[in-house]
Protein backbone atom coordinates (compact mmCIF):
# COMPACT_ATOMS: atom_id res chain seq x y z
CA UNK A 1 0.00 0.00 0.00
CA UNK A 2 1.36 3.45 -0.92
CA UNK A 3 0.15 5.01 2.32
CA UNK A 4 2.05 2.40 4.29
CA UNK A 5 5.19 3.17 2.29
CA UNK A 6 4.83 6.88 3.08
CA UNK A 7 4.43 6.06 6.78
CA UNK A 8 7.65 4.02 6.69
CA UNK A 9 9.50 6.92 5.04
CA UNK A 10 8.24 9.33 7.73
CA UNK A 11 9.29 6.88 10.46
CA UNK A 12 12.75 6.66 8.92
CA UNK A 13 13.03 10.46 8.91
CA UNK A 14 12.00 10.67 12.58
CA UNK A 15 14.55 8.01 13.49
CA UNK A 16 17.25 10.01 11.69
CA UNK A 17 16.28 13.15 13.61
CA UNK A 18 16.28 11.26 16.91
CA UNK A 19 19.77 9.95 16.12
CA UNK A 20 20.96 13.52 15.50
CA UNK A 21 19.52 14.79 18.79
CA UNK A 22 20.84 11.85 20.84
PyMOL commands that place a pseudoatom at each C-alpha (Angstrom):
pseudoatom trace, name=CA, resn=UNK, resi=1, chain=A, elem=C, hetatm=0, pos=[0.000, 0.000, 0.000]
pseudoatom trace, name=CA, resn=UNK, resi=2, chain=A, elem=C, hetatm=0, pos=[1.363, 3.447, -0.925]
pseudoatom trace, name=CA, resn=UNK, resi=3, chain=A, elem=C, hetatm=0, pos=[0.146, 5.006, 2.319]
pseudoatom trace, name=CA, resn=UNK, resi=4, chain=A, elem=C, hetatm=0, pos=[2.051, 2.398, 4.293]
pseudoatom trace, name=CA, resn=UNK, resi=5, chain=A, elem=C, hetatm=0, pos=[5.191, 3.171, 2.286]
pseudoatom trace, name=CA, resn=UNK, resi=6, chain=A, elem=C, hetatm=0, pos=[4.829, 6.875, 3.084]
pseudoatom trace, name=CA, resn=UNK, resi=7, chain=A, elem=C, hetatm=0, pos=[4.426, 6.061, 6.781]
pseudoatom trace, name=CA, resn=UNK, resi=8, chain=A, elem=C, hetatm=0, pos=[7.646, 4.020, 6.689]
pseudoatom trace, name=CA, resn=UNK, resi=9, chain=A, elem=C, hetatm=0, pos=[9.497, 6.922, 5.042]
pseudoatom trace, name=CA, resn=UNK, resi=10, chain=A, elem=C, hetatm=0, pos=[8.241, 9.329, 7.726]
pseudoatom trace, name=CA, resn=UNK, resi=11, chain=A, elem=C, hetatm=0, pos=[9.286, 6.878, 10.459]
pseudoatom trace, name=CA, resn=UNK, resi=12, chain=A, elem=C, hetatm=0, pos=[12.752, 6.663, 8.920]
pseudoatom trace, name=CA, resn=UNK, resi=13, chain=A, elem=C, hetatm=0, pos=[13.030, 10.459, 8.914]
pseudoatom trace, name=CA, resn=UNK, resi=14, chain=A, elem=C, hetatm=0, pos=[12.004, 10.666, 12.578]
pseudoatom trace, name=CA, resn=UNK, resi=15, chain=A, elem=C, hetatm=0, pos=[14.554, 8.007, 13.492]
pseudoatom trace, name=CA, resn=UNK, resi=16, chain=A, elem=C, hetatm=0, pos=[17.250, 10.010, 11.687]
pseudoatom trace, name=CA, resn=UNK, resi=17, chain=A, elem=C, hetatm=0, pos=[16.285, 13.155, 13.608]
pseudoatom trace, name=CA, resn=UNK, resi=18, chain=A, elem=C, hetatm=0, pos=[16.282, 11.263, 16.909]
pseudoatom trace, name=CA, resn=UNK, resi=19, chain=A, elem=C, hetatm=0, pos=[19.766, 9.955, 16.118]
pseudoatom trace, name=CA, resn=UNK, resi=20, chain=A, elem=C, hetatm=0, pos=[20.957, 13.523, 15.502]
pseudoatom trace, name=CA, resn=UNK, resi=21, chain=A, elem=C, hetatm=0, pos=[19.524, 14.792, 18.789]
pseudoatom trace, name=CA, resn=UNK, resi=22, chain=A, elem=C, hetatm=0, pos=[20.843, 11.852, 20.837]
for i in range(1, 22): cmd.bond("trace and resi %d" % i, "trace and resi %d" % (i + 1))
show_as sticks, trace
zoom trace
